[in-house]
Amino acid sequence: METVDIFPWEDSFCTGIELIDTQHRKLVELLNLLASRMAFRSDDIEVGEIFDGLLEYASYHFASEEAIWAEHLAGEEMEAAHRETHGAFVDKIVALRQALDGGQIDRVAEEALGFLARWLASHILENDRYMAAVVLALDEGKNLAAAKQQASEKMSGDGRILINIILSIYGSLSANTLQLMREIAERKKREVELVQARMRAESANFARSKFLDNISHAFRTPLNAIMGMGQFLDDPGFSAEERQGFTQVIMDSSRELLALVDHLIGLAETGAGRMTLETRAFEAHSLVHASYAQYADLLVQKGLQFESRVAPNTGRYAGDSQKLLQMLGNLLGNAIKFTAQGKIEMAVRELSQESGRALLEFSVSDTGVGIEAGDQEWLFQAFSPHSLSSPHKNEHSGIGLAIVRSLAELMGGTVGLESQPGVGSRFWFTAWVEVVDLPRFQRSASLTSASALMQ
């Protein structure tokens, strides 16, 4: 935290009594600390703690000072008046502290600093220095009347002029310094924000450029396969079995292109804020089955085991089942892509219910390559420099995951993952849907039917 002395210490503040001067310096330090915290917008708790420290130390100083005055000036009118001045100071600080607790930090800042600067300057220069001069004269052996006369002479003439000048300066110094400090703080804050904005823009531009490089590769790969296999089909020298294989490559590449185009369209819609939700009834089992059906052939081709787990507390809901199916398809497609062997599991469970709505969690787990911890935070960002950094490792998966995140947020949910390199990953998203009540026997029958289709 930066600090500025709103109340610079001057040798003219010295009273000649070492204990009092040391404590006055401490009070000035606390005043400057309070001014810095208020000027640079520290939180209310920190400012309140400094207020408490100032009040505690002022009370300690007043007790020490009053003991000296009482020893030399007991019963004198000026000694009693001095104690009353200390009491008024404490009352004012307590009132300002209460105003601070009421959330009035800006008003308290200006009032407190103006009061403290004027009070300390006036009290030290006029009251404390005069009474210290009397005490020092008494210690020299003078009687009380002579001591007062000597102190008055010291405070008059050039000394009086100096006091008036200093009081005039400190009367406006606190307010002007506070305003200047705040302007400096605001300017530095804006400079930091501008630097951060520039860094974000540069990072976004780099990520977009990288994204376009990788997406162009993602298009070229299946297109080249289609063109190559098409040329082979024109060659009469290949057998029927080989031609069937070429046709299969064309079909697979076409599906890959279609999925890529769908992802880009979805990304454009979410980025432009044009994505809307439709409401239709669905069951969790049916979504799982439909997702499985989309990728059943690919699962068989790769020899992957597929398992589903739908929690028994799930039932029938109303929401955008097509968007949910798209989200599940994106997760399942990625899991198949990056899993060479083992199994993939899709799970659905109901996390909570509130006011006729349910929060569902959908997840897809795999035994694939896994993801390094440093790359995980970028995966759901469409223009992430990591999501498409290696076309062979994460080909266009970042687009689908970005769409999953956008749709989940549109449904009031969120996304996440747990992954361990070489072990596998679990991607999940949550979504709020409406609860649809069904008779128990009807619900049981429909779930049994949906489950049978998975066998």
BALO-551398 format. One record per residue (C-alpha): residue number from 1; residue in one letter; chain; z, x, y. Coordinates in steps of 0.25 Angstrom, whole numbers, plus 5000, padded with zeros to 4 digits. Example, Ala and Ser with C-alpha at 12.3 -4.5 7.8 and 13.67 -1.06 7.14 Angstrom:
<pts>
     n   res   chain      w      u      v
     1     a       A   5031   5049   4982
     2     s       A   5029   5055   4996
</pts>
This chain:
<pts>
     n   res   chain      w      u      v
     1     m       A   5000   5000   5000
     2     e       A   4996   5005   5014
     3     t       A   5007   5006   5024
     4     v       A   5007   5007   5040
     5     d       A   5018   5009   5049
     6     i       A   5019   4996   5057
     7     f       A   5032   5002   5063
     8     p       A   5031   5017   5065
     9     w       A   5044   5024   5066
    10     e       A   5047   5031   5079
    11     d       A   5057   5042   5083
    12     s       A   5061   5033   5094
    13     f       A   5067   5023   5084
    14     c       A   5078   5033   5080
    15     t       A   5092   5030   5084
    16     g       A   5098   5043   5081
    17     i       A   5107   5038   5069
    18     e       A   5100   5043   5057
    19     l       A   5105   5032   5047
    20     i       A   5099   5021   5056
    21     d       A   5086   5028   5059
    22     t       A   5084   5030   5044
    23     q       A   5086   5016   5041
    24     h       A   5077   5012   5053
    25     r       A   5066   5020   5047
    26     k       A   5067   5013   5034
    27     l       A   5067   4999   5041
    28     v       A   5054   5004   5048
    29     e       A   5048   5008   5034
    30     l       A   5051   4995   5028
    31     l       A   5044   4988   5040
    32     n       A   5032   4996   5039
    33     l       A   5031   4994   5024
    34     l       A   5033   4979   5026
    35     a       A   5021   4979   5037
    36     s       A   5012   4987   5027
    37     r       A   5014   4977   5016
    38     m       A   5012   4965   5025
    39     a       A   5000   4971   5032
    40     f       A   4993   4975   5018
    41     r       A   4996   4961   5012
    42     s       A   5006   4964   5001
    43     d       A   5011   4953   4993
    44     d       A   5023   4944   4998
    45     i       A   5032   4950   4987
    46     e       A   5031   4964   4992
    47     v       A   5032   4961   5006
    48     g       A   5044   4952   5003
    49     e       A   5051   4964   4996
    50     i       A   5049   4973   5008
    51     f       A   5055   4962   5017
    52     d       A   5067   4962   5008
    53     g       A   5068   4977   5008
    54     l       A   5067   4977   5023
    55     l       A   5078   4966   5024
    56     e       A   5087   4974   5014
    57     y       A   5085   4987   5021
    58     a       A   5087   4981   5035
    59     s       A   5100   4975   5031
    60     y       A   5105   4988   5025
    61     h       A   5101   4995   5038
    62     f       A   5108   4985   5047
    63     a       A   5120   4987   5039
    64     s       A   5120   5002   5041
    65     e       A   5117   5001   5056
    66     e       A   5127   4991   5059
    67     a       A   5138   4999   5052
    68     i       A   5134   5011   5062
    69     w       A   5135   5001   5074
    70     a       A   5148   4995   5069
    71     e       A   5154   5008   5068
    72     h       A   5152   5012   5082
    73     l       A   5150   4998   5089
    74     a       A   5158   4988   5082
    75     g       A   5161   4976   5091
    76     e       A   5150   4980   5101
    77     e       A   5141   4969   5105
    78     m       A   5128   4977   5102
    79     e       A   5133   4980   5088
    80     a       A   5135   4965   5085
    81     a       A   5121   4962   5091
    82     h       A   5115   4973   5083
    83     r       A   5120   4966   5070
    84     e       A   5114   4953   5075
    85     t       A   5101   4959   5077
    86     h       A   5101   4964   5062
    87     g       A   5105   4950   5057
    88     a       A   5093   4944   5065
    89     f       A   5084   4954   5059
    90     v       A   5088   4951   5045
    91     d       A   5087   4936   5047
    92     k       A   5072   4938   5053
    93     i       A   5068   4947   5040
    94     v       A   5074   4936   5031
    95     a       A   5066   4925   5038
    96     l       A   5053   4933   5037
    97     r       A   5056   4936   5022
    98     q       A   5057   4921   5020
    99     a       A   5044   4919   5027
   100     l       A   5038   4929   5018
   101     d       A   5043   4921   5006
   102     g       A   5036   4909   5012
   103     g       A   5022   4916   5011
   104     q       A   5021   4919   5026
   105     i       A   5018   4934   5024
   106     d       A   5008   4935   5035
   107     r       A   5017   4929   5046
   108     v       A   5029   4936   5040
   109     a       A   5021   4949   5041
   110     e       A   5018   4948   5056
   111     e       A   5032   4943   5060
   112     a       A   5040   4952   5051
   113     l       A   5033   4965   5056
   114     g       A   5033   4961   5070
   115     f       A   5048   4958   5070
   116     l       A   5051   4970   5062
   117     a       A   5044   4980   5071
   118     r       A   5049   4974   5084
   119     w       A   5063   4972   5078
   120     l       A   5064   4986   5073
   121     a       A   5058   4993   5085
   122     s       A   5067   4985   5094
   123     h       A   5080   4986   5086
   124     i       A   5079   5001   5083
   125     l       A   5074   5005   5097
   126     e       A   5084   4996   5105
   127     n       A   5096   4992   5097
   128     d       A   5097   5003   5087
   129     r       A   5094   5014   5095
   130     y       A   5104   5009   5106
   131     m       A   5115   5007   5097
   132     a       A   5113   5020   5090
   133     a       A   5113   5027   5103
   134     v       A   5127   5021   5106
   135     v       A   5132   5025   5092
   136     l       A   5127   5039   5094
   137     a       A   5133   5040   5108
   138     l       A   5147   5035   5102
   139     d       A   5146   5046   5092
   140     e       A   5144   5056   5103
   141     g       A   5158   5051   5108
   142     k       A   5154   5042   5119
   143     n       A   5161   5029   5121
   144     l       A   5154   5016   5119
   145     a       A   5150   5013   5134
   146     a       A   5145   5027   5135
   147     a       A   5137   5026   5122
   148     k       A   5131   5013   5126
   149     q       A   5127   5019   5140
   150     q       A   5120   5031   5133
   151     a       A   5113   5022   5123
   152     s       A   5108   5014   5135
   153     e       A   5103   5026   5142
   154     k       A   5096   5031   5130
   155     m       A   5089   5017   5128
   156     s       A   5084   5016   5143
   157     g       A   5074   5023   5151
   158     d       A   5063   5030   5143
   159     g       A   5069   5025   5130
   160     r       A   5068   5011   5135
   161     i       A   5053   5013   5138
   162     l       A   5051   5019   5124
   163     i       A   5058   5007   5117
   164     n       A   5050   4997   5125
   165     i       A   5037   5004   5122
   166     i       A   5040   5005   5107
   167     l       A   5045   4990   5106
   168     s       A   5032   4986   5113
   169     i       A   5023   4994   5103
   170     y       A   5031   4989   5091
   171     g       A   5030   4975   5095
   172     s       A   5015   4974   5093
   173     l       A   5013   4986   5083
   174     s       A   5018   4978   5071
   175     a       A   5008   4966   5073
   176     n       A   4996   4975   5076
   177     t       A   4999   4985   5065
   178     l       A   5001   4973   5055
   179     q       A   4987   4967   5059
   180     l       A   4980   4981   5058
   181     m       A   4986   4984   5044
   182     r       A   4981   4971   5039
   183     e       A   4967   4973   5045
   184     i       A   4967   4987   5038
   185     a       A   4972   4981   5025
   186     e       A   4961   4969   5025
   187     r       A   4950   4979   5028
   188     k       A   4954   4988   5017
   189     k       A   4955   4976   5008
   190     r       A   4941   4972   5012
   191     e       A   4936   4986   5010
   192     v       A   4941   4986   4995
   193     e       A   4935   4972   4993
   194     l       A   4922   4977   4998
   195     v       A   4922   4989   4989
   196     q       A   4926   4981   4977
   197     a       A   4915   4971   4980
   198     r       A   4905   4982   4981
   199     m       A   4909   4988   4968
   200     r       A   4908   4974   4961
   201     a       A   4894   4972   4967
   202     e       A   4890   4986   4962
   203     s       A   4896   4983   4948
   204     a       A   4889   4969   4947
   205     n       A   4876   4975   4951
   206     f       A   4877   4986   4941
   207     a       A   4881   4976   4930
   208     r       A   4869   4967   4934
   209     s       A   4860   4978   4933
   210     k       A   4865   4982   4919
   211     f       A   4865   4967   4915
   212     l       A   4850   4966   4919
   213     d       A   4847   4979   4911
   214     n       A   4854   4974   4899
   215     i       A   4849   4960   4899
   216     s       A   4834   4965   4900
   217     h       A   4837   4973   4888
   218     a       A   4843   4961   4881
   219     f       A   4830   4953   4884
   220     r       A   4820   4965   4880
   221     t       A   4827   4967   4866
   222     p       A   4824   4953   4860
   223     l       A   4811   4952   4868
   224     n       A   4806   4965   4862
   225     a       A   4810   4960   4848
   226     i       A   4802   4947   4850
   227     m       A   4790   4954   4855
   228     g       A   4791   4964   4844
   229     m       A   4793   4954   4832
   230     g       A   4782   4946   4838
   231     q       A   4772   4957   4837
   232     f       A   4776   4960   4823
   233     l       A   4773   4945   4819
   234     d       A   4759   4947   4824
   235     d       A   4758   4958   4814
   236     p       A   4752   4953   4801
   237     g       A   4757   4965   4793
   238     f       A   4772   4960   4792
   239     s       A   4777   4951   4781
   240     a       A   4782   4937   4782
   241     e       A   4796   4942   4780
   242     e       A   4795   4952   4791
   243     r       A   4789   4942   4801
   244     q       A   4801   4933   4798
   245     g       A   4810   4945   4802
   246     f       A   4801   4946   4815
   247     t       A   4803   4932   4818
   248     q       A   4818   4932   4816
   249     v       A   4819   4944   4826
   250     i       A   4811   4935   4836
   251     m       A   4820   4924   4834
   252     d       A   4833   4932   4835
   253     s       A   4827   4939   4848
   254     s       A   4823   4925   4854
   255     r       A   4837   4920   4852
   256     e       A   4843   4932   4858
   257     l       A   4834   4930   4870
   258     l       A   4837   4916   4871
   259     a       A   4852   4919   4871
   260     l       A   4850   4929   4882
   261     v       A   4843   4920   4890
   262     d       A   4853   4909   4888
   263     h       A   4864   4919   4892
   264     l       A   4857   4923   4905
   265     i       A   4855   4908   4909
   266     g       A   4869   4905   4906
   267     l       A   4873   4918   4914
   268     a       A   4865   4913   4926
   269     e       A   4871   4899   4926
   270     t       A   4885   4904   4925
   271     g       A   4882   4914   4936
   272     a       A   4876   4903   4945
   273     g       A   4887   4893   4942
   274     r       A   4877   4883   4936
   275     m       A   4884   4882   4923
   276     t       A   4890   4868   4920
   277     l       A   4898   4863   4909
   278     e       A   4895   4850   4901
   279     t       A   4905   4842   4893
   280     r       A   4903   4838   4879
   281     a       A   4912   4836   4867
   282     f       A   4913   4847   4856
   283     e       A   4922   4853   4845
   284     a       A   4926   4867   4844
   285     h       A   4920   4868   4829
   286     s       A   4907   4863   4834
   287     l       A   4905   4874   4844
   288     v       A   4909   4884   4834
   289     h       A   4899   4879   4824
   290     a       A   4888   4878   4835
   291     s       A   4891   4892   4839
   292     y       A   4890   4897   4824
   293     a       A   4877   4889   4822
   294     q       A   4870   4897   4833
   295     y       A   4873   4910   4827
   296     a       A   4874   4907   4812
   297     d       A   4861   4914   4809
   298     l       A   4865   4927   4816
   299     l       A   4878   4927   4810
   300     v       A   4872   4926   4796
   301     q       A   4862   4937   4800
   302     k       A   4873   4947   4804
   303     g       A   4881   4943   4792
   304     l       A   4893   4939   4801
   305     q       A   4904   4930   4797
   306     f       A   4907   4918   4806
   307     e       A   4921   4911   4807
   308     s       A   4926   4900   4816
   309     r       A   4940   4896   4820
   310     v       A   4942   4883   4827
   311     a       A   4956   4880   4830
   312     p       A   4962   4867   4824
   313     n       A   4967   4862   4837
   314     t       A   4952   4862   4843
   315     g       A   4946   4848   4843
   316     r       A   4935   4841   4852
   317     y       A   4932   4845   4866
   318     a       A   4923   4842   4878
   319     g       A   4916   4853   4885
   320     d       A   4903   4861   4887
   321     s       A   4901   4863   4872
   322     q       A   4887   4870   4874
   323     k       A   4893   4880   4884
   324     l       A   4904   4883   4874
   325     l       A   4894   4885   4863
   326     q       A   4886   4894   4872
   327     m       A   4899   4902   4874
   328     l       A   4902   4903   4860
   329     g       A   4888   4907   4856
   330     n       A   4889   4918   4866
   331     l       A   4901   4924   4860
   332     l       A   4896   4922   4846
   333     g       A   4883   4928   4849
   334     n       A   4889   4940   4854
   335     a       A   4899   4941   4843
   336     i       A   4887   4941   4833
   337     k       A   4879   4951   4841
   338     f       A   4891   4962   4841
   339     t       A   4896   4959   4827
   340     a       A   4889   4967   4816
   341     q       A   4898   4962   4804
   342     g       A   4910   4954   4802
   343     k       A   4913   4940   4808
   344     i       A   4913   4932   4820
   345     e       A   4923   4921   4823
   346     m       A   4923   4910   4833
   347     a       A   4935   4902   4836
   348     v       A   4939   4891   4845
   349     r       A   4953   4886   4849
   350     e       A   4960   4877   4859
   351     l       A   4970   4885   4868
   352     s       A   4976   4873   4876
   353     q       A   4974   4859   4881
   354     e       A   4976   4854   4895
   355     s       A   4973   4841   4902
   356     g       A   4963   4836   4891
   357     r       A   4956   4850   4891
   358     a       A   4957   4861   4880
   359     l       A   4955   4876   4882
   360     l       A   4947   4881   4870
   361     e       A   4945   4896   4866
   362     f       A   4932   4900   4859
   363     s       A   4931   4914   4853
   364     v       A   4922   4923   4845
   365     s       A   4927   4935   4837
   366     d       A   4919   4945   4830
   367     t       A   4920   4958   4823
   368     g       A   4910   4965   4831
   369     v       A   4909   4978   4839
   370     g       A   4920   4974   4849
   371     i       A   4920   4978   4864
   372     e       A   4927   4989   4871
   373     a       A   4939   4985   4880
   374     g       A   4932   4990   4892
   375     d       A   4920   4982   4890
   376     q       A   4927   4969   4887
   377     e       A   4930   4965   4902
   378     w       A   4915   4965   4905
   379     l       A   4910   4957   4894
   380     f       A   4910   4943   4901
   381     q       A   4903   4948   4913
   382     a       A   4889   4945   4914
   383     f       A   4885   4957   4922
   384     s       A   4895   4966   4916
   385     p       A   4890   4981   4914
   386     h       A   4897   4981   4900
   387     s       A   4892   4967   4895
   388     l       A   4877   4972   4893
   389     s       A   4879   4987   4894
   390     s       A   4874   4990   4880
   391     p       A   4862   4980   4876
   392     h       A   4865   4984   4861
   393     k       A   4880   4981   4862
   394     n       A   4882   4970   4871
   395     e       A   4868   4964   4873
   396     h       A   4869   4952   4883
   397     s       A   4883   4948   4877
   398     g       A   4888   4949   4891
   399     i       A   4879   4938   4896
   400     g       A   4885   4928   4886
   401     l       A   4899   4932   4888
   402     a       A   4897   4930   4903
   403     i       A   4892   4916   4900
   404     v       A   4904   4914   4891
   405     r       A   4914   4918   4902
   406     s       A   4907   4909   4913
   407     l       A   4907   4897   4904
   408     a       A   4921   4899   4900
   409     e       A   4926   4900   4914
   410     l       A   4917   4888   4917
   411     m       A   4925   4880   4907
   412     g       A   4939   4885   4912
   413     g       A   4940   4896   4902
   414     t       A   4939   4911   4900
   415     v       A   4934   4922   4891
   416     g       A   4939   4934   4884
   417     l       A   4938   4944   4872
   418     e       A   4945   4953   4863
   419     s       A   4938   4964   4857
   420     q       A   4940   4977   4850
   421     p       A   4929   4987   4848
   422     g       A   4924   4988   4833
   423     v       A   4933   4976   4829
   424     g       A   4927   4964   4836
   425     s       A   4928   4954   4848
   426     r       A   4934   4941   4851
   427     f       A   4927   4933   4863
   428     w       A   4933   4920   4868
   429     f       A   4932   4910   4879
   430     t       A   4940   4898   4883
   431     a       A   4936   4885   4889
   432     w       A   4942   4872   4893
   433     v       A   4936   4859   4887
   434     e       A   4940   4844   4887
   435     v       A   4948   4839   4874
   436     v       A   4941   4827   4867
   437     d       A   4951   4819   4858
   438     l       A   4945   4815   4845
   439     p       A   4952   4808   4833
   440     r       A   4958   4818   4823
   441     f       A   4949   4814   4812
   442     q       A   4936   4814   4820
   443     r       A   4940   4828   4825
   444     s       A   4943   4833   4811
   445     a       A   4930   4828   4806
   446     s       A   4922   4834   4817
   447     l       A   4928   4848   4815
   448     t       A   4927   4848   4800
   449     s       A   4912   4845   4802
   450     a       A   4910   4856   4812
   451     s       A   4918   4866   4803
   452     a       A   4909   4862   4791
   453     l       A   4896   4866   4798
   454     m       A   4902   4880   4800
   455     q       A   4902   4882   4785
</pts>
